[in-house]
Amino acid sequence: MRREGFQGVSFGIMDAVITVLGVMIGLSVTNNRFVLLIGVLTAGVADAFANAAGMHVAQETEIHHGKGEVFKSTIYCFFATLITVLILSLPIVLLPLKYSIYVSIGIGLSLLVGLGYFVSKINKKFKPYKLAAEYLIIGISVGIICYIIGSLAGIVIPNI
């Protein structure tokens, strides 16, 4: 895969994992599979389109990219985001709710570690373990913050 393809894929995977884990962990306080699945899927699909549009505009603003490169990065970013969202959503459908969240978190954090490794292989100035740790810290931090937000919302906004 050429550099522009990897840029779109890596951006899509990173953003999808962060978005899905944040939404999933934040909504997990509802203990409602339907709310969780709809929340993850709608946010994930919107995220895929937003990522593709953002990647497209970012690539267009850089003078050195041709139309083919811009299109390729846009498409790769969209499908990387969408596929990652679907992969992380699958446990919600297939497993009991309390286990599905943990499985999705495990898959998501594993994807972040793998992404850190592959990015460090493309860009040699990063050490694999440092980049993987950085990506894990980002993912875990988002999960903690979103869990706190979801928990506080559950306290402040009573069930209707």
C-alpha positions in Angstrom: 0.0 0.0 0.0 1.4 3.4 -0.9 1.8 6.2 1.6 -1.4 8.0 0.7 -3.3 4.8 1.1 -1.8 4.1 4.5 -2.4 7.6 5.7 -6.1 7.3 4.9 -6.3 3.8 6.5 -4.4 4.7 9.6 -6.4 7.9 10.1 -9.7 5.9 9.7 -8.7 3.2 12.1 -7.4 5.5 14.8 -10.4 7.8 14.6 -13.0 4.9 14.5 -11.5 3.2 17.5 -11.4 6.4 19.5 -14.9 7.3 18.5 -16.5 3.9 19.0 -14.8 3.3 22.3 -15.8 6.7 23.6 -19.5 6.3 22.5 -19.6 2.7 23.6 -18.1 3.3 27.1 -20.2 6.5 27.6 -23.4 4.8 26.6 -22.6 1.5 28.5 -24.0 3.1 31.6 -27.5 2.7 30.1 -27.1 -1.1 30.1 -29.3 -1.1 27.0 -28.0 -3.1 24.0 -30.3 -1.2 21.5 -29.2 2.2 22.7 -25.6 1.1 22.6 -25.7 -0.4 19.2 -27.7 2.5 17.6 -25.4 5.0 19.3 -22.2 3.3 18.0 -23.5 2.7 14.5 -24.9 6.1 13.9 -21.9 7.9 15.4 -19.6 5.5 13.5 -21.3 6.0 10.1 -21.3 9.8 10.6 -17.6 9.5 11.6 -16.8 7.6 8.5 -18.3 10.3 6.3 -16.7 13.1 8.4 -13.3 11.4 8.3 -13.5 11.0 4.5 -14.5 14.6 4.0 -11.8 15.8 6.4 -9.2 13.7 4.7 -10.3 14.9 1.3 -10.1 18.6 2.3 -6.8 18.1 4.1 -5.3 16.4 1.0 -6.6 19.1 -1.3 -5.0 21.8 0.8 -1.6 20.2 0.3 -0.3 21.3 -3.0 1.8 18.1 -3.7 -1.2 15.7 -4.0 -2.7 14.8 -7.3 -6.4 14.2 -7.8 -5.9 10.4 -7.7 -4.0 10.5 -4.4 -6.7 12.7 -2.9 -9.4 10.3 -4.1 -7.5 7.2 -2.9 -6.9 8.7 0.6 -10.6 9.7 0.9 -11.9 6.2 -0.1 -9.4 4.4 2.1 -10.2 6.6 5.0 -13.9 6.1 4.6 -13.8 2.3 4.4 -11.1 1.9 7.1 -13.4 3.9 9.5 -16.5 2.0 8.5 -15.0 -1.4 8.7 -13.4 -0.7 12.1 -16.8 0.6 13.4 -18.5 -2.6 12.1 -15.8 -4.9 13.7 -16.1 -3.1 17.0 -19.9 -3.3 16.9 -20.0 -7.0 16.2 -19.5 -8.1 19.8 -22.6 -6.0 20.8 -24.7 -8.1 18.5 -23.1 -11.5 19.1 -22.3 -11.5 22.9 -24.1 -10.8 26.1 -24.0 -7.0 26.7 -21.6 -7.1 29.7 -19.1 -9.2 27.8 -19.5 -7.5 24.5 -18.2 -4.1 25.8 -15.0 -5.7 27.2 -14.4 -7.6 24.0 -14.9 -4.5 21.9 -12.5 -2.6 24.2 -10.0 -5.3 23.9 -10.2 -5.4 20.1 -10.1 -1.6 19.9 -7.0 -1.3 22.1 -5.4 -4.2 20.1 -6.0 -2.2 16.9 -4.3 0.8 18.5 -1.3 -1.2 19.5 -1.1 -2.7 16.0 -1.5 0.7 14.4 1.3 2.1 16.5 3.5 -0.7 15.4 2.8 -0.2 11.7 3.1 3.5 11.8 6.5 3.2 13.4 7.6 0.9 10.6 6.6 3.5 8.0 8.1 6.4 10.0 11.3 5.1 11.5 11.8 8.1 13.8 9.2 6.5 16.2 9.9 3.5 18.3 7.1 0.8 18.1 6.6 0.4 21.8 6.5 4.2 22.4 4.0 4.8 19.7 1.8 1.8 20.8 1.9 3.2 24.3 0.9 6.7 23.1 -2.0 5.3 21.2 -3.1 3.2 24.1 -3.0 6.2 26.5 -5.2 8.1 24.0 -7.7 5.3 23.8 -7.8 4.6 27.5 -8.1 8.3 28.3 -11.0 8.8 26.0 -12.7 5.7 27.5 -12.3 7.0 31.0 -13.5 10.5 30.2 -16.5 9.2 28.3 -17.4 6.8 31.1 -17.3 9.7 33.5 -19.5 11.8 31.2 -22.0 8.9 30.8 -22.1 8.3 34.6 -22.6 12.0 35.4 -25.3 12.3 32.8 -27.1 9.3 34.4 -27.0 11.1 37.8 -28.0 14.6 36.5 -30.6 13.5 34.0 -33.0 11.0 35.6 -34.5 8.2 33.6 -37.6 9.3 31.8 
